[in-house]
Amino acid sequence: MPPWLLPAILGVGTVASISAQNKAGKASEREAKIRENEYRIDKKMGKAAAYQRHSDRLRELNDANNSNEALLLGFNNREITNVAAFFKAQEDIAKQDIKNIDLMMDIEASKRDVQGAAARAQGKSASSIAKANMISTAMTGISTYLMFKT
């Protein structure tokens, strides 16, 4: 076997290993960005769903008010102030429901923000680890080459 063959094989192996580690690090970063985007989309979808629940709740209030108005005002012996107080109470309940929907939307949005940031950090960490492994592999390859060269 020629004396240059073993160092050449080690060199090719080292370069291949460094390349694979580099690709793995980049793939980890890409996957993290994809997860971060998924969380961003989930956040937007959650907000859209919350706004739909707002609309649904207001529609329910309107439908209930129409039904109750017909029922309550149909009785001539009811005082208008009592009917107005009833409708005001129903409106207050609906407003509180909407505030609760908003609060849950904000909590879910914050949760998605944290998950996205964690995914991004995880991708950067994996990339940094891959770079450190690349350097370690290169140093090992160099030291092995120098060992065989002498």
C-alpha positions as CSV (number, residue, x, y, z in Angstrom):
1,M,0.0,0.0,0.0
2,P,1.4,3.4,-0.9
3,P,2.3,5.6,2.1
4,W,0.0,8.4,0.9
5,L,-3.1,6.2,0.7
6,L,-4.0,6.0,4.4
7,P,-3.6,9.8,5.0
8,A,-5.7,10.4,1.9
9,I,-8.5,8.1,3.1
10,L,-8.4,9.8,6.5
11,G,-8.6,13.2,4.8
12,V,-11.5,12.2,2.6
13,G,-13.3,10.8,5.6
14,T,-12.7,13.9,7.6
15,V,-14.0,16.2,4.9
16,A,-17.1,14.0,4.4
17,S,-17.8,14.0,8.1
18,I,-17.4,17.8,8.3
19,S,-19.7,18.2,5.3
20,A,-22.4,16.0,6.8
21,Q,-22.2,17.9,10.1
22,N,-22.6,21.2,8.3
23,K,-25.6,19.9,6.4
24,A,-27.2,18.6,9.6
25,G,-26.7,21.9,11.3
26,K,-28.3,23.8,8.4
27,A,-31.2,21.2,8.3
28,S,-31.8,21.8,12.0
29,E,-32.0,25.5,11.5
30,R,-34.4,25.1,8.5
31,E,-36.6,22.8,10.5
32,A,-36.7,25.3,13.4
33,K,-37.7,28.1,11.1
34,I,-40.5,25.9,9.7
35,R,-41.7,25.2,13.3
36,E,-41.5,28.9,14.1
37,N,-43.6,29.7,11.1
38,E,-46.1,27.1,12.0
39,Y,-46.5,28.7,15.5
40,R,-46.9,32.1,13.8
41,I,-49.6,30.7,11.6
42,D,-51.3,29.0,14.6
43,K,-51.3,32.3,16.4
44,K,-53.0,34.1,13.5
45,M,-55.5,31.3,13.1
46,G,-56.3,31.5,16.8
47,K,-56.9,35.2,16.5
48,A,-59.2,34.6,13.6
49,A,-61.1,32.0,15.5
50,A,-61.4,34.3,18.5
51,Y,-62.8,37.1,16.3
52,Q,-65.3,34.6,14.9
53,R,-66.4,33.7,18.5
54,H,-66.8,37.5,19.1
55,S,-69.2,37.7,16.1
56,D,-71.0,34.5,17.1
57,R,-71.5,35.8,20.7
58,L,-72.8,39.2,19.5
59,R,-75.1,37.4,17.0
60,E,-76.4,35.3,19.9
61,L,-77.0,38.4,22.0
62,N,-78.9,40.1,19.1
63,D,-81.0,37.0,18.5
64,A,-81.8,36.6,22.2
65,N,-82.6,40.3,22.5
66,N,-85.0,40.1,19.6
67,S,-86.8,37.1,21.1
68,N,-86.8,38.5,24.6
69,E,-88.0,41.9,23.4
70,A,-91.0,40.3,21.7
71,L,-91.7,38.2,24.7
72,L,-91.2,40.8,27.4
73,L,-92.8,43.8,25.7
74,G,-95.8,41.6,24.8
75,F,-96.8,41.8,28.4
76,N,-98.4,45.1,29.0
77,N,-98.0,45.0,32.8
78,R,-94.1,45.0,32.6
79,E,-92.4,48.2,33.3
80,I,-90.1,49.5,30.6
81,T,-87.3,50.1,33.1
82,N,-87.3,46.4,34.1
83,V,-87.1,45.4,30.5
84,A,-84.3,47.8,29.8
85,A,-82.4,46.5,32.9
86,F,-82.8,43.0,31.6
87,F,-81.4,43.9,28.2
88,K,-78.5,45.8,29.9
89,A,-77.7,42.8,32.0
90,Q,-77.6,40.6,28.9
91,E,-75.4,43.0,27.2
92,D,-73.0,43.1,30.2
93,I,-72.8,39.3,30.2
94,A,-72.0,39.3,26.4
95,K,-69.3,42.0,26.9
96,Q,-67.7,39.9,29.7
97,D,-67.8,36.8,27.4
98,I,-66.0,38.8,24.7
99,K,-63.4,40.0,27.3
100,N,-62.8,36.4,28.3
101,I,-62.5,35.4,24.6
102,D,-59.9,38.2,24.2
103,L,-58.0,37.1,27.3
104,M,-57.9,33.5,26.0
105,M,-56.8,34.7,22.6
106,D,-53.9,36.7,24.2
107,I,-52.8,33.8,26.3
108,E,-52.8,31.5,23.3
109,A,-51.0,34.1,21.2
110,S,-48.3,34.5,23.9
111,K,-48.0,30.7,24.1
112,R,-47.4,30.5,20.4
113,D,-44.8,33.3,20.6
114,V,-42.9,31.4,23.3
115,Q,-43.1,28.2,21.3
116,G,-41.8,30.0,18.2
117,A,-38.9,31.5,20.1
118,A,-38.1,28.1,21.6
119,A,-38.0,26.5,18.2
120,R,-35.8,29.3,16.9
121,A,-33.4,28.9,19.8
122,Q,-33.3,25.1,19.4
123,G,-32.4,25.5,15.8
124,K,-29.6,27.9,16.6
125,S,-28.3,25.6,19.3
126,A,-28.3,22.6,17.0
127,S,-26.5,24.6,14.4
128,S,-23.9,25.8,16.9
129,I,-23.4,22.2,18.1
130,A,-22.9,21.1,14.5
131,K,-20.3,23.8,14.0
132,A,-18.5,22.8,17.1
133,N,-18.5,19.1,15.9
134,M,-17.2,20.2,12.6
135,I,-14.3,22.0,14.2
136,S,-13.6,19.0,16.5
137,T,-13.7,16.6,13.5
138,A,-11.3,18.9,11.6
139,M,-8.9,19.0,14.5
140,T,-9.1,15.2,14.9
141,G,-8.5,14.8,11.2
142,I,-5.5,17.1,11.3
143,S,-4.0,15.5,14.3
144,T,-4.5,12.0,12.8
145,Y,-2.9,13.2,9.6
146,L,0.1,14.6,11.4
147,M,0.4,11.4,13.4
148,F,0.6,9.3,10.2
149,K,2.8,11.8,8.4
150,T,5.6,11.5,11.0
